[in-house]
């Protein structure tokens, strides 16, 4: 590992490598382009925030014009966001947005809808049951599994400490 | 004839008498667009599945190669093909349509030169008068099989590569006009513990370096004897690492041009392909389209093509296995090269 890339001893001679895995991984690491965590966070904040603002606007509109209470509006709001996400996925826009936005488009409910609709579209060629049905939760499945597990433990905490809303 | 450690020297110098290259829309927007025989405007190519679209690419490329050679399918003795899909279905299903005796080969993206080496060996040893090598890849089938659904919104790191949608085929003959296949080096499987499937350039770079150095040593040549040395699909990251390794090995690249098909097939500054192109089709279309055209024009006399393949499967990397890689190299020469 002490060998730097500037040393003169060849790493390869007569068809044999004289290089450890760690040594190579150090060489490879140097050529890996740096990723700006900060820029990614800003983008995620902007896109994720915008999606939430749109959601809030839909909710407000429903309260104002559809004569709903705040609680009643939440269901239809989510449905509308999911619908928009599925349409954008179908037109091949959502994945391009995601490349720029990162977590910003993955974390909101629209990301969940994208993971399901993209899998459904991808596996349509294998039929409705074994294709769409079996693969729709390919990516979303783990969200549901770990979401449920996390909810269980949170509920346990509430139970043990006797917390109430 | 076997020479050196890993090299076949083709004494009868089989000739690539014709080629066929068919690509998708992104490659059609790249800098090499004019060198391909046919460019599709859309990714689905009017087929019902991505897999059928990929197969269509190879069917068209092989059809063109046979047609350009002014031959019929039945004149070709063997078809050597492979691709990236499970059980190499694209090649096998294309072979079903061709009706030519078929050898399926797999070396991931290195299949492009593996198939050419095997086809040349068949012709050189007199076991075939005409043999065809062909391979293909499709961006969406590769995404579907190795990564996520094509429309799934995941952010790809800058080390990731963009699978080329394209197919290339070449007819190798005992006699004729065209670039000659002089020698081929069969690579060893090399693994330096890279586990990230989004950094295949880094996984494959040592395999490319190993095969290129072995090839040149076996033939008792120098890098400067070549007008061009290209790797298959190392892309930006792997290409830079390969150069570092050559420097460290005191292997001089002076007097030659060292490039990578994955960097040549796209305009990596303008097109959103992360580090560059990859896939079986990448080396195949760049070699059979661009490079052979330059050779025929007399711009290049001797070229070394080292196709690179990452031999992972979705299962292997999910189980935490490292990525083994291989590289197969072929030397092409135009007549009367020194």
Interface residues (C-beta under 8 A of the other chain):
Chain A: X5 X7 X8 X10 X11 X12 X13 X15 X17 X19 X21 X22 X24 X25 X27 X28 X30 X31 X32 X33 X35 X40 X89 X90 X92 X94 X95 X97 X98 X99 X101 X102 X103 X105 X106 X111 X114 X115 X117 X118 X119 X121 X122 X123 X125 X138 X139
Chain B: X5 X6 X48 X49 X50 X51 X144 X148 X149 X150 X151 X152 X153 X154 X155 X156 X157 X158 X159 X188 X190 X192 X193 X194 X199 X202 X205 X206 X209 X210 X213 X214 X217 X236 X237 X240 X241 X244 X245 X247 X248 X249 X250 X251 X272 X275
